[in-house]
């Protein structure tokens, strides 16, 4: 960071030698057993891979055991007040009694609940219940429903859709209010959710959603100034490739009232919807008040490095936004010759599969230590975030700034 008041420490390149994470990437694997329950909710389970079990064994070691992961899908929440139905998928620690922190994860504009399995399954294996909604503006959902949408036009509309901004934040708060209903629909979750330890994360448009729920205020075009959608039940927020000032109502003062722990992640090839660079994506950290705020900067990371969809070569089921989409939009979101809003074409991405696997291992490590520190109150995780113990192994590829 350029600001002299920010203390930089390094995070290690500690996972370069990890085994492939095929079981982690795919939401449906050959080891799964599946069934339909009485509510026609799809349920499946699978053992956690060896690489997942050893992922944090080197430099950051969670105090919690590693779990096999169960998945329940096709859950639906009905918000009668808005006449809105929200599809839900949940990944959870399987076969164990006890209370686990809850993470609600908001997807990007082109994705849905069926994406981000590499992240959500990993967090679940480490003792979290991960709830993934599909927002009504999901381009992937609309395509599944047979609606033809131009990606570029959809993104343009999203940038000015104040109602959509509000609906997304309201979706998250409604889900938090409906945890008991989710337990009713999926009895295997009963008694597992710790409703006092709730985190919200998101990628891209989902990071914007997480900002709003975490307390960022926005100016509504032609309407209210400094409007808040904060939910006081949320204990921490994780922003993967977020937005800065001058877009979607965000101003220099938008983050002034975010007093809960917050982690922001970006990288050297990460760009915004209007071509903004990584400095712009650092602004939530830069302009938020001091106190449990973190910025993770990863050299070589582009917009989709944080989702894990390229860590296995882009072949993960449920992680396909379409290889046929325009290279210009891919380049815009990726930076330079890297990245891709929806493409898996290696010519347009900022590194090969091995590099992406290494980058994604950093994402998993940093995010897990953040959730452990502030949802599990793990003092060792907090020490890890604020230490320089990994400096000798990082070679400067990843840095953590905190204040």
Secondary structure, DSSP 8 states (H G I E B T S, - for coil): ---TTSEEEE---TTTT----HHHH-SS-TT-EEEE-TT--EEEEE---HHHHHTTSSS---SS----EEEEEEEEEEETTTTEEEEEEEEEE-S--S-EEEEEEE--TT--TTS-HHHHHHHHHTTEEEEEEE-TT-HHHHHHTT----HHHHHHHHHH-HHHHHHHHHHHHHHHHTHHHHHHH-GGGTTTEEEEEEEEEEETHHHHHHHHHHT-EE--TTS-SSEE---TTEEEEEEES---TTSTT--TTTTTT--SEEEEEEEEE---TTS--HHHHTHHHHHS-SSSEEEEEEEEEEGGGGTTTTTTSS--TT----TTS-HHHHHHHH-TT---SS---GGGSSS-HHHHHHHHHHHHHHHHHHHHHHHS--HHHHHHHT--TTHHHHTTSEEEEE-
